[in-house]
Amino acid sequence: MSTKTFFITGANSGFGFAIARAARNAGYRVIGTVRSEAARASLLERLPDVHPVLCDVTDFDHIDRIVDQAEADFGPVDVLVNNAGYGHEGVLEESPLSEMRRQFDVNVFGAVAVAKAFLPRFRTRRVGFILNVTSMGGLITMPGIAYYCGSKFALQGISEVMRSEMAPFGLHVTTLCPGSFRTDWAGRSMIRTERSISDYDNLFDPIREARQDKHGAQLGDPDKLAEAVLGLVNSDTPPPQLLLGSDALNLVRNRLQAMLQEIEDWEAATCSTDG
């Protein structure tokens, strides 16, 4: 196993921390971004040999400088893990556009800004692997997380284009599409819009309650996800996306089967528009 340097955004918790710890344990050099001095201290206390870097992924004007300094201090990066992100939960009609804008700033623009900082470096060196953390919510949808799913669908599509554009240079781009895992996504990391329209009570209140009740007891183990990521990074033929978790597998498979049936059912209408 060759030595690699990882650059992991949002390394202080959740998948970012699990991947940082697994990569460190495997003997890789790890640069992990955090958003505050308190988070830096926390990461250093738990993983003393990881290199923490202050970086808010929405501070777009400073990301290039931060990446420049990180590579100057710790050497060329081989693997970018675009993990920083959060979930928004709220009925679409009830949720302000300002919350959507913030969701996209972090989950989409932040991830793309960090990737763009590395693309010229990876292209010039002809080596590099970008892992963009999306979600099963980037391939399927559920009531009450429209902004979140929208952001992950966007990153999923952008990643597929990025993969095509980077392939001629020998670079890899894969999206990680997790299902439900025992992270803080549904806990302190989630922004929840207050309820205001009673017409949605029967649809949405049970969903919100079930998500809160399930928090901490999800099937997915972040440490096992991290091990899967290390296996992916060392693959010569990584896939465009990797589903993680049996719930993601079942839900996405069902959606694809339903979509194929919809295409077949409406094939005549589809083809009727050819002139």
C-alpha positions as CSV (number, residue, x, y, z in Angstrom):
1,M,0.0,0.0,0.0
2,S,1.6,3.2,-1.2
3,T,1.8,6.3,1.0
4,K,-0.9,8.8,0.2
5,T,-1.9,12.2,1.6
6,F,-5.6,12.8,2.3
7,F,-7.2,16.2,2.4
8,I,-10.6,15.8,4.3
9,T,-13.1,18.6,4.8
10,G,-15.2,18.5,7.9
11,A,-12.7,16.2,9.6
12,N,-13.8,16.9,13.2
13,S,-17.0,14.7,13.2
14,G,-19.1,12.1,11.3
15,F,-17.7,10.5,8.2
16,G,-14.9,13.0,8.0
17,F,-13.5,12.0,11.4
18,A,-14.0,8.3,10.7
19,I,-12.2,8.5,7.4
20,A,-9.4,10.6,8.9
21,R,-8.9,8.0,11.7
22,A,-8.9,5.1,9.4
23,A,-6.5,6.7,7.0
24,R,-4.2,7.7,9.8
25,N,-4.3,4.1,11.2
26,A,-3.5,2.8,7.7
27,G,-0.3,4.9,7.7
28,Y,-1.5,7.7,5.4
29,R,-0.8,11.4,6.0
30,V,-4.0,13.2,6.8
31,I,-4.9,16.9,6.5
32,G,-8.2,17.6,8.0
33,T,-10.2,20.9,7.8
34,V,-12.1,22.3,10.7
35,R,-14.0,25.5,11.1
36,S,-12.8,26.8,14.5
37,E,-9.9,26.8,16.9
38,A,-12.1,24.7,19.3
39,A,-12.6,22.1,16.6
40,R,-8.9,22.2,15.8
41,A,-8.1,21.5,19.5
42,S,-10.7,18.7,19.6
43,L,-9.3,17.0,16.5
44,L,-5.7,17.2,17.7
45,E,-6.7,15.8,21.1
46,R,-8.3,12.7,19.5
47,L,-6.0,12.3,16.5
48,P,-2.7,14.0,17.4
49,D,-0.9,13.0,14.2
50,V,-3.6,14.5,11.9
51,H,-2.8,17.9,10.5
52,P,-5.7,20.3,11.2
53,V,-6.3,23.3,8.9
54,L,-8.8,26.0,9.5
55,C,-11.2,26.3,6.5
56,D,-14.8,27.3,6.1
57,V,-15.8,25.8,2.7
58,T,-18.1,28.8,2.1
59,D,-15.2,31.2,2.4
60,F,-14.7,30.8,-1.3
61,D,-12.1,33.6,-1.8
62,H,-9.6,31.9,0.6
63,I,-9.8,28.3,-0.4
64,D,-7.0,28.4,-3.0
65,R,-4.7,30.0,-0.5
66,I,-5.5,27.4,2.2
67,V,-4.8,24.6,-0.2
68,D,-1.6,26.2,-1.4
69,Q,-0.4,26.5,2.2
70,A,-1.5,22.9,3.1
71,E,0.5,21.5,0.2
72,A,3.5,23.7,1.1
73,D,3.4,22.5,4.7
74,F,2.5,18.8,4.2
75,G,3.3,17.9,0.6
76,P,1.2,17.1,-2.5
77,V,-2.3,15.8,-1.8
78,D,-3.4,12.6,-3.5
79,V,-6.9,12.1,-2.2
80,L,-9.5,14.8,-1.6
81,V,-12.5,13.8,0.5
82,N,-15.2,16.5,0.1
83,N,-17.1,15.6,3.2
84,A,-18.1,19.0,4.8
85,G,-21.9,19.4,4.7
86,Y,-25.1,19.3,6.7
87,G,-28.7,18.4,6.5
88,H,-31.8,20.6,6.3
89,E,-35.2,19.3,7.2
90,G,-38.4,21.1,6.5
91,V,-41.5,21.1,4.4
92,L,-40.7,23.0,1.1
93,E,-43.6,25.5,1.5
94,E,-42.6,26.3,5.0
95,S,-38.8,26.6,4.4
96,P,-37.4,30.1,3.6
97,L,-35.3,30.4,0.5
98,S,-32.5,31.7,2.7
99,E,-32.2,28.2,4.2
100,M,-32.0,26.7,0.7
101,R,-29.2,29.2,-0.2
102,R,-27.2,28.3,2.8
103,Q,-27.7,24.5,2.1
104,F,-26.4,24.9,-1.4
105,D,-23.5,27.2,-0.3
106,V,-22.1,24.5,1.9
107,N,-23.1,21.2,0.2
108,V,-22.7,22.3,-3.4
109,F,-20.7,25.5,-3.8
110,G,-18.3,24.6,-1.0
111,A,-17.6,21.2,-2.3
112,V,-17.1,22.5,-5.9
113,A,-14.8,25.3,-4.7
114,V,-12.6,22.9,-2.8
115,A,-12.5,20.5,-5.8
116,K,-11.6,23.4,-8.2
117,A,-8.7,24.3,-6.0
118,F,-7.3,20.8,-6.4
119,L,-8.2,20.1,-10.1
120,P,-5.2,22.0,-11.6
121,R,-2.8,20.4,-9.2
122,F,-4.2,16.9,-9.8
123,R,-4.3,17.5,-13.6
124,T,-0.7,18.8,-13.7
125,R,0.6,15.9,-11.6
126,R,-1.6,13.4,-13.5
127,V,-2.5,11.8,-10.2
128,G,-5.4,12.4,-7.8
129,F,-8.7,11.0,-6.5
130,I,-11.7,13.1,-5.6
131,L,-14.4,11.6,-3.3
132,N,-17.5,13.8,-3.1
133,V,-19.8,12.8,-0.3
134,T,-23.3,13.0,-1.6
135,S,-26.1,10.7,-0.2
136,M,-28.7,8.2,-1.2
137,G,-30.6,11.5,-1.1
138,G,-28.7,12.5,-4.2
139,L,-30.4,9.6,-6.1
140,I,-33.8,9.3,-4.4
141,T,-36.0,11.8,-2.6
142,M,-38.1,11.8,0.6
143,P,-40.7,14.3,1.9
144,G,-39.3,17.0,4.1
145,I,-35.7,17.2,2.8
146,A,-36.2,19.0,-0.5
147,Y,-33.3,21.4,0.0
148,Y,-30.9,18.6,1.1
149,C,-31.9,16.3,-1.7
150,G,-31.6,19.2,-4.2
151,S,-28.1,19.9,-3.0
152,K,-27.0,16.3,-3.2
153,F,-28.6,15.8,-6.6
154,A,-26.7,18.8,-7.8
155,L,-23.4,17.5,-6.5
156,Q,-24.1,14.1,-7.9
157,G,-24.5,15.6,-11.4
158,I,-21.5,17.9,-11.1
159,S,-19.4,15.0,-10.0
160,E,-20.4,12.9,-13.0
161,V,-19.3,15.7,-15.3
162,M,-16.1,16.2,-13.3
163,R,-15.3,12.5,-13.6
164,S,-15.7,12.6,-17.4
165,E,-13.5,15.7,-17.7
166,M,-10.8,14.4,-15.4
167,A,-10.6,10.9,-16.9
168,P,-8.3,11.8,-19.8
169,F,-5.7,12.8,-17.2
170,G,-5.8,9.6,-15.2
171,L,-7.8,11.1,-12.4
172,H,-10.6,9.5,-10.5
173,V,-13.9,11.0,-9.2
174,T,-16.4,9.0,-7.2
175,T,-19.4,10.0,-5.2
176,L,-20.0,8.3,-1.9
177,C,-23.8,7.8,-1.4
178,P,-24.5,6.7,2.2
179,G,-27.8,5.7,3.6
180,S,-28.6,6.1,7.3
181,F,-25.5,6.1,9.5
182,R,-24.8,6.7,13.2
183,T,-23.5,10.3,12.7
184,D,-24.8,13.7,13.9
185,W,-26.5,14.3,10.5
186,A,-30.0,13.8,12.0
187,G,-28.9,15.3,15.4
188,R,-27.0,18.5,16.2
189,S,-25.8,18.9,12.5
190,M,-29.3,19.2,11.1
191,I,-31.1,22.5,10.7
192,R,-34.9,22.1,11.1
193,T,-37.4,24.6,9.9
194,E,-40.2,25.2,12.4
195,R,-43.6,23.9,11.5
196,S,-46.2,26.5,10.5
197,I,-48.9,24.9,8.2
198,S,-51.2,22.4,9.7
199,D,-52.2,20.8,6.4
200,Y,-48.8,19.0,6.4
201,D,-49.1,17.6,9.9
202,N,-50.3,14.1,8.9
203,L,-47.6,13.8,6.2
204,F,-44.6,15.3,7.8
205,D,-44.9,15.1,11.6
206,P,-44.5,11.2,11.7
207,I,-41.5,11.5,9.4
208,R,-39.8,14.1,11.7
209,E,-40.6,12.1,14.8
210,A,-39.3,8.8,13.3
211,R,-36.1,10.5,12.2
212,Q,-35.5,11.9,15.7
213,D,-36.3,8.6,17.4
214,K,-34.0,6.7,15.1
215,H,-31.1,9.0,15.6
216,G,-28.2,7.1,17.2
217,A,-29.6,3.8,16.3
218,Q,-29.1,3.8,12.5
219,L,-27.9,0.6,10.9
220,G,-24.8,2.2,9.3
221,D,-21.4,2.1,11.1
222,P,-19.2,5.1,10.1
223,D,-16.0,3.1,10.9
224,K,-17.1,0.5,8.4
225,L,-17.8,3.2,5.8
226,A,-14.3,4.5,6.4
227,E,-12.8,1.1,5.7
228,A,-14.8,0.8,2.5
229,V,-13.5,4.2,1.5
230,L,-9.9,3.0,1.9
231,G,-10.6,0.0,-0.2
232,L,-12.1,2.3,-2.9
233,V,-9.1,4.6,-2.9
234,N,-6.8,1.7,-3.6
235,S,-9.0,0.3,-6.4
236,D,-7.7,0.6,-10.0
237,T,-11.3,0.8,-11.3
238,P,-13.4,2.8,-8.9
239,P,-17.0,3.3,-9.8
240,P,-18.7,6.6,-10.6
241,Q,-20.7,6.2,-7.3
242,L,-20.6,3.9,-4.4
243,L,-23.8,3.2,-2.4
244,L,-23.0,2.6,1.2
245,G,-25.5,0.8,3.4
246,S,-28.2,-1.8,2.7
247,D,-30.9,0.8,3.0
248,A,-29.4,2.9,0.3
249,L,-29.0,-0.1,-1.9
250,N,-32.7,-1.2,-1.5
251,L,-34.2,2.3,-1.9
252,V,-32.1,3.3,-4.9
253,R,-32.6,-0.1,-6.5
254,N,-36.4,0.2,-6.0
255,R,-36.3,3.8,-7.5
256,L,-34.4,2.6,-10.6
257,Q,-36.8,-0.2,-11.2
258,A,-39.8,2.1,-10.8
259,M,-38.1,4.6,-13.2
260,L,-37.5,1.9,-15.8
261,Q,-41.2,0.9,-15.6
262,E,-42.2,4.6,-15.9
263,I,-40.1,4.9,-19.1
264,E,-41.6,1.8,-20.5
265,D,-45.2,2.9,-19.7
266,W,-44.7,6.3,-21.3
267,E,-42.4,5.2,-24.2
268,A,-45.1,6.0,-26.9
269,A,-45.5,9.5,-25.6
270,T,-41.8,10.0,-25.3
271,C,-41.2,9.0,-28.9
272,S,-44.2,10.9,-30.2
273,T,-42.4,14.2,-30.1
274,D,-39.8,13.2,-32.8
275,G,-40.6,15.3,-35.9
